Amino acid sequence: MSGTLNKVMLIGHTGDEVKMHYFEGGNCLGRFPVATNETYTNRTTGERVSNTEWHNIVVRNKAAEICEKYLKKGDKVYIEGRLKTRKWQDEAGNERYSTEIQCTDFTFLTPKEQSGQGMTGGGQPQPAQQSSSKPASQASEPAASSYEEEDDDLPF
């Protein structure tokens, strides 16, 4: 195989609300952490060990607005994307690196009755699932379309 592959698939819980950054020209960027857990039994001691890994998720434009509107801290979400490492400087001028998942697809897995917004009872109803652009053959609904192509504000 001569090609390469950079693909990440995660199912986890959001660790915070989506933080939005808006740019000139109408583009925006959303960032939020997702936690995944691994649990296993230590063979020598017999005790259950649980490890949590945190992942920095970056989502753009319309997808970011949808995530900001419907994702709440603690919600379960499926994230698909690719790894990207950024280089930046901290306040002291030291070079720092951050590895992020550039989200290309997502699905909300927390039912609206159990999500933060669903329990408060206010605002718009939250969809149980949201999927970004997928070919119609892979989509769970026959008439699914890309969220980037929609002109209205509805994510479903």
N, C-alpha and C positions, 0 to 999 in steps of 0.2 A: 504494500500500500504506500503510495507516494505522497498522499495528502496528510494533513494534520487535522486534529479535532480539539476544540476548546468548548466543552459543554458541561454545564453544571445543572443538576436537578436536586432540589431540596424540598422537604416537607418539614415545616417547623412552626414555631409560635413567634409572633412579633414581640419584640422586647420593648418597643416604644412606639409613639405615634410617628407618622410620616412627617419628616422635616422638609419643607419646600424651599426651593431657591428659584427666584424668577430672574430672567435675563431680558435684555433689550431684544425686541423682535418678537416677543410673545412666547419664547421657549421657556420651559421650566424643568426642574430636576427634583426628584424626591429621593430621600435617603431614609432608611430604617433598618434596624438590626433584626435578624431572625436567629432563633436558638434551635439547634438540633440536639437531641439526646442520644447517648449510647449507653445501654445497660447490659452488664454481663456479670457472671459469677466467677470470682477468683478461685482457680482450681486448688490452690494450696490452702487458703484460709476458709473457703466456702462462703464467703460473704458477698453480697450483691454490691457491685461498684457501678456508679452512674457518673458519666462525664457529659458535660454540656459544652458544645462548640458554638461560638457566636460568629455570624456571617454578616457583613455589611452589604446591604442591597441598594442598588442605584437604579431608579426607574425614571423614564423621561416623558416629557410633554403630556399628552392626553392620558397615558397610562399612569403617570404620576398623579394627575388630578383625580383619577378614579381611585387610586390607592389612598390618597389623602382623605377622600370623602367617605370611603367605606371601611378601610382597615383601622382597627383599634388595637391597642396594646393587649397582647394575649391571644389574639385571633390566630387560628391555624390557617396556613397558606401554603400553596404549592408554588414554587419559584423555579423558573427555567431561565438559563442565561449562560453567560461566559465569564471566565475570570479575567480581570484586568488589574494590573498593579500600577499604582500612581506614585510618583516621586514628588515630594513637597518639602518645604522648609518650615521648621517650627519657629517659635518666637526667638529662640537663642541662635537661629541661623543654621541649625543642624539639619542635614538631609534625613528625611524620614520616608518610609514606604508604607503604603496601605494597599492591601489586596481586597478588591470588591467584586461583587457579582453584578455585572451589567445585565439587568433583567430584560429578557425578550418575550417572556410569556409568564402568566400567573393565573392561578385559580384560587378563589376564596373557598376555604374548606369549612369554616365555622358557620353553622346555620344561623340565619338572621335572628332567631329567637335567643341564641346563646351569646351573640356578639355584644360588645359594649353598647353600641347604638341600639340594638334590638331590645336590650333590657331597659333602656331609659324611655323608650316609646316615643321619642321625638324625632322630627325631621323626616327625611325620605326613607322609604323602606330599603333595607340592605339586601342585595342579591346574594343568594347562597353561593353562587359561583360567578367568576368573571374570568374570561379567557381572552387573551390578546390575540393578535393575528395568527391564525392557523389555517392551513388549507382546509377546505370544506370536507374533504375526505377524512381528516383527523378530528374534526370538531364533533362535540357530542350532540349538537343541535343541527338539524339539516340546513337551516337558513342562517348559520352563524356568519358574521362578517367581521372584518377588522375594525377595532375600535378607533384606529387612526383615520379611517375613511369616513366615519360618521360625523355628521354636522351637528346633530343634537347633543344634548347634555346627558342623555341616558346611556348607562354603561351596558345595557343588555338589549 
